[in-house]
Amino acid sequence: MSAQKSPAELKSIFEKYAAKEGDPNQLSKEELKQLIQTEFPSLLKGPSSLDDLFQELDKNRDGEVSFEEFQVLVKKIAQ
C-alpha cells in the first residue's frame, strides 16, 4: 500500500480508527497502533517504537492524537 494518500483518504482512515472507542475525533494509543499496523506497517519497522511515535505526535500531551497531530505523522511517512 502506498503511503501517498489524498487528504480525504487520510481523514477517512483517521475517522475509521478514531471512532472505535472514546472520542471519535481523537486517536487513543491503541487506535493509533491499529491504524499504523494496518495502514502503514512499514512505520514500525524502523528504530522508533509505537510509544516513541505516540509521544512525538501527542504534542499537547492529552494522551490522544488529534487529526492535526496525526498529519505530522503523515508528512513523515510521505518523505
ZADO-1210 file (C-alpha; in nm, 4 decimals, padded with zeros to 6 digits):
<atoms>
<atom x="00.0000" y="00.0000" z="00.0000" code="MET" pos="1"/>
<atom x="00.1347" y="00.3391" z="-00.0954" code="SER" pos="2"/>
<atom x="00.1957" y="00.5990" z="00.1709" code="ALA" pos="3"/>
<atom x="00.0776" y="00.8610" z="-00.0784" code="GLN" pos="4"/>
<atom x="-00.2834" y="00.9246" z="00.0134" code="LYS" pos="5"/>
<atom x="-00.5101" y="01.2184" z="-00.0531" code="SER" pos="6"/>
<atom x="-00.6160" y="01.4382" z="00.2403" code="PRO" pos="7"/>
<atom x="-00.9689" y="01.2980" z="00.2103" code="ALA" pos="8"/>
<atom x="-00.8407" y="00.9392" z="00.2254" code="GLU" pos="9"/>
<atom x="-00.6296" y="01.0232" z="00.5296" code="LEU" pos="10"/>
<atom x="-00.9221" y="01.1880" z="00.7073" code="LYS" pos="11"/>
<atom x="-01.1357" y="00.8835" z="00.6325" code="SER" pos="12"/>
<atom x="-00.8676" y="00.6439" z="00.7639" code="ILE" pos="13"/>
<atom x="-00.8256" y="00.8592" z="01.0757" code="PHE" pos="14"/>
<atom x="-01.2009" y="00.8664" z="01.1413" code="GLU" pos="15"/>
<atom x="-01.2382" y="00.4921" z="01.0887" code="LYS" pos="16"/>
<atom x="-00.9913" y="00.4183" z="01.3687" code="TYR" pos="17"/>
<atom x="-01.0758" y="00.7139" z="01.5950" code="ALA" pos="18"/>
<atom x="-01.4403" y="00.6042" z="01.6058" code="ALA" pos="19"/>
<atom x="-01.3545" y="00.2630" z="01.7550" code="LYS" pos="20"/>
<atom x="-01.3558" y="00.3877" z="02.1151" code="GLU" pos="21"/>
<atom x="-01.3860" y="00.7071" z="02.3160" code="GLY" pos="22"/>
<atom x="-01.3667" y="01.0401" z="02.1331" code="ASP" pos="23"/>
<atom x="-01.4372" y="00.9999" z="01.7588" code="PRO" pos="24"/>
<atom x="-01.2106" y="01.2991" z="01.6852" code="ASN" pos="25"/>
<atom x="-00.9079" y="01.1611" z="01.8707" code="GLN" pos="26"/>
<atom x="-00.6942" y="00.8505" z="01.8378" code="LEU" pos="27"/>
<atom x="-00.6093" y="00.6695" z="02.1588" code="SER" pos="28"/>
<atom x="-00.2735" y="00.4937" z="02.1714" code="LYS" pos="29"/>
<atom x="-00.4466" y="00.1621" z="02.0937" code="GLU" pos="30"/>
<atom x="-00.6343" y="00.3116" z="01.7980" code="GLU" pos="31"/>
<atom x="-00.3129" y="00.4655" z="01.6643" code="LEU" pos="32"/>
<atom x="-00.1427" y="00.1285" z="01.6965" code="LYS" pos="33"/>
<atom x="-00.4190" y="-00.0452" z="01.4996" code="GLN" pos="34"/>
<atom x="-00.4145" y="00.2242" z="01.2332" code="LEU" pos="35"/>
<atom x="-00.0380" y="00.2039" z="01.1859" code="ILE" pos="36"/>
<atom x="-00.0239" y="-00.1773" z="01.1905" code="GLN" pos="37"/>
<atom x="-00.2978" y="-00.1955" z="00.9285" code="THR" pos="38"/>
<atom x="-00.2390" y="00.1087" z="00.7070" code="GLU" pos="39"/>
<atom x="00.1322" y="00.1875" z="00.7482" code="PHE" pos="40"/>
<atom x="00.3056" y="-00.1291" z="00.8752" code="PRO" pos="41"/>
<atom x="00.6455" y="-00.0197" z="00.7417" code="SER" pos="42"/>
<atom x="00.6484" y="00.2618" z="01.0008" code="LEU" pos="43"/>
<atom x="00.7025" y="00.0180" z="01.2853" code="LEU" pos="44"/>
<atom x="00.9992" y="-00.1478" z="01.1162" code="LYS" pos="45"/>
<atom x="01.2204" y="00.1500" z="01.1957" code="GLY" pos="46"/>
<atom x="01.4046" y="00.2238" z="01.5165" code="PRO" pos="47"/>
<atom x="01.1185" y="00.4138" z="01.6781" code="SER" pos="48"/>
<atom x="00.8641" y="00.2201" z="01.8789" code="SER" pos="49"/>
<atom x="00.4931" y="00.2926" z="01.8910" code="LEU" pos="50"/>
<atom x="00.5419" y="00.4597" z="02.2309" code="ASP" pos="51"/>
<atom x="00.8052" y="00.6941" z="02.0867" code="ASP" pos="52"/>
<atom x="00.5843" y="00.7715" z="01.7911" code="LEU" pos="53"/>
<atom x="00.2811" y="00.8351" z="02.0106" code="PHE" pos="54"/>
<atom x="00.4758" y="01.0719" z="02.2368" code="GLN" pos="55"/>
<atom x="00.6116" y="01.2562" z="01.9353" code="GLU" pos="56"/>
<atom x="00.2626" y="01.3021" z="01.7865" code="LEU" pos="57"/>
<atom x="00.0767" y="01.3869" z="02.1084" code="ASP" pos="58"/>
<atom x="00.2028" y="01.7454" z="02.1146" code="LYS" pos="59"/>
<atom x="-00.0423" y="01.8697" z="02.3773" code="ASN" pos="60"/>
<atom x="00.0152" y="01.5614" z="02.5963" code="ARG" pos="61"/>
<atom x="-00.3545" y="01.4875" z="02.6387" code="ASP" pos="62"/>
<atom x="-00.2998" y="01.1154" z="02.5852" code="GLY" pos="63"/>
<atom x="-00.4688" y="01.1192" z="02.2467" code="GLU" pos="64"/>
<atom x="-00.3751" y="01.2158" z="01.8919" code="VAL" pos="65"/>
<atom x="-00.5959" y="01.4658" z="01.7082" code="SER" pos="66"/>
<atom x="-00.6213" y="01.4770" z="01.3298" code="PHE" pos="67"/>
<atom x="-00.3882" y="01.7797" z="01.3266" code="GLU" pos="68"/>
<atom x="-00.1318" y="01.5846" z="01.5295" code="GLU" pos="69"/>
<atom x="-00.1838" y="01.2818" z="01.3048" code="PHE" pos="70"/>
<atom x="-00.0963" y="01.4919" z="00.9994" code="GLN" pos="71"/>
<atom x="00.2574" y="01.5305" z="01.1376" code="VAL" pos="72"/>
<atom x="00.2914" y="01.1523" z="01.1056" code="LEU" pos="73"/>
<atom x="00.1544" y="01.1607" z="00.7541" code="VAL" pos="74"/>
<atom x="00.4136" y="01.4177" z="00.6473" code="LYS" pos="75"/>
<atom x="00.6823" y="01.1977" z="00.7984" code="LYS" pos="76"/>
<atom x="00.5576" y="00.8938" z="00.6019" code="ILE" pos="77"/>
<atom x="00.5423" y="01.0894" z="00.2780" code="ALA" pos="78"/>
<atom x="00.9099" y="01.1889" z="00.2890" code="GLN" pos="79"/>
</atoms>
